[in-house]
Amino acid sequence: MLDRETRCYSGNIRTEQQDAHPSRIIGYGSVFNSRSEPLWGFREIIKPNAFDGVLNDDVRALFNHDANFILGRTVAGTLALSVDERGLQYDICAPDTQTIRDLVLEPMRRGDIDQSSFGFRVAHDGEHWYEDDEGIVIREIHRFSRLFDVSPVTYPAYQDTDSAVRSLKAWQQAKETGVLQHAINQRMARERLLTLLNV
């Protein structure tokens, strides 16, 4: 899927088993206001409210983002999504199959799988690029247009950032050509005018 990205987070996942009930997988697919590890020349921050409007999407819970290993689905009621002050939380009612027990649940109980990830698309106007005081390029995401899946993952290192890299290059080009500064100046002038009109 064009412009589909994934991000991974460590230590945000656990299993719960109660006697006669199916196993549950609970984790955070995303954490707010926390800088990501370096991603091909930039770092990323996901802002609160970024998931507004996408929690009702037909979201899947997959193992390692693999559609062959579906763990739950929002429309089936086997995946619940919520947002709290920390981030995007998911609660999966895991299938009671030998494959899922062996491949996902037991490795999680042993601590072999302790990372989460999510697949998304950023809204057209849902990101803001800038350099911080230390010269680090930051991509701030404040709105997603689509949430595809949440996933317990074994390897978070393979983060799909083709779309983000294209967006970074466009921002860098705009900065180098002066287009970015022109847009910033226009926005500041509009804000000053609106302030004067309201006074």
N, C-alpha and C positions, 0 to 999 in steps of 0.2 A: 504494500500500500504506500502510495506516494506520501511523503512527509510524515510517516509514522516513526516515532522515536520511542526509545525505552530508557529508563533510568533505574538504578539499583541502589538499595540501602542495606547496610549491615545491622545485624542484631535486633531486628524488629519483627520477629516471627516466633510463634510457639504453637504447640498442639495441646488440645485439651480432650480428655476422654472421660466420660462418665459411664458408669456400668452398662446400662442397656441403651445408651444413646450413641449415635454416630460420632466419630471423631470430628473435632473442629480444628480448623487452622485459622489462627488469628494473627494479624500482623499489620504493619504500616507500609503501604505502598509508596508513600511520599511523606517527607517531613518538611514543615514550613520554616522559612527564614533561616535556613542552614545552608552554608556554601557547600556545593558538591566538591568532590575530588576534581583535580584538573581534567578537563575534557578537551582534548585537541586544541589547546590554545585559549581556553576560557574556563570560567567556573560559572555555576548556575545556582540561582536562588529561586525557589518556588514560594510565591507569596500566598498568604491566606486569601481565601475567596477565589483562587485560581480554578477550583473545581466547581464553582457555581454554574449550574446549567448543564453539567455533564453526568451527574450522579444518577440520573434516570435513563442514561443510555443503556443499551443491551450489552452489559459488560460481562465478560467471562473471567473465570479464575482458571488459569492454566499452570501447569508445571513447566518451568523453563520457557515460557511463552510458546509452548508446543501445543497446537490444537489437537493433537492426538491424545493428549493427557489432560482432558478437561476435568476440573475439580468442582466447579460450580458455575452458576449463571444467575444474574439478577432476575431475569424474567421468570426463571424456574423457582425462585425463592430459595435457592441453595447458596447464594452469595448475597451478603448484606454489606453495603458500603455506607460509611459515615465520615463526617469531618469533625474533628475536635480542635482544640487549640494547638495540638502537636502536629496534626497532618491528616492524611487520608488513611482511614483504618478500614480493614476488611475482615469479615468473619465468614469463613467457608464451612459449610456442612459437607465434609468430604465423602465421596462415594465409598461404600463398604465393599471394596473389591480387593482381591489379593494383590493385583498390580499396584494400586495406589498405596496399600499398606507397605509393600516391599520397597517401592520406588520413592515414596514421599514421606509417609508418616514415620516409619521406623528410623530412617536417616535423620529426620527432624528431632525425634526423641533422643537420639544419640548425640545431637549437636553438630552433625555433619552438614546440615542445611540450616542456615540461620540468617539468610538474606532474602529480601523482597525486592520486587521490581514492578514497574507498571508501564504499559504501552499507551501512548497518547499522541495527539496532534495539537500543536499550539494554534490558537486563533490568529487570524491574519494580523490583527492589531494587539495581540496578546503578549508581546514581549518588548522589553526595553534593554538596549545594549549601552554600556558605558564602561569607562575605565575608572577604577577606584584610585585612591591617593597613592597606592603603591604601584600603579601601572598595570594592574591585573584587569583583564577584560572580564566583565560580568554580564551574564545574560539573566535578566530578571523576568520570570514568567508570571504574569498576573491573570492570564485567562487561557484555558484550554478550550478547543472547539470539539474535541472528541476524546473519550476515555475508552480504549479498546479492551484492556485486560489488566488484571493484577496477577502476580505470579511469585510463588516461592521459587528461588533460583539457587543453583549450585555455583555458577560462575558469574559474578557481576561485572567482570572486566570487559565483556563484550557488549559495550553500550552502543546502540545504533544512533549515530549522531549525524548522518548525512545531511538531513534537513537543517540541523542546527549549524553545521559547518557552512552550508550555503548562506544561511542568514548572517552568520558572523562575517563572511567575506563581503556580503552586500553592505553591512554596517561599516566595515573597514574601508571599502571603496568610497562610500559616501563621506566618511570622515576625511579621507585623503583628498578628495576633490572639492571639499568645502561645502558640499550639498548639505551635510549634516549640520554644520554651523549655521548655514542659512535657514534651515528648518527650525533650529533652536531659537534663532533671533526672531523669526516670524512668530513663533509661539509665545515668546516673552513679550513681544510687542502687543499681541492680541490680549494677553493676560493683563498688561498694563492698561490698555484701553478699556477693558471690561471693568477693571478696578476703578478707573476714573469715572466711568459712566454710572457706577453704583454709588459713588460718593456724593 
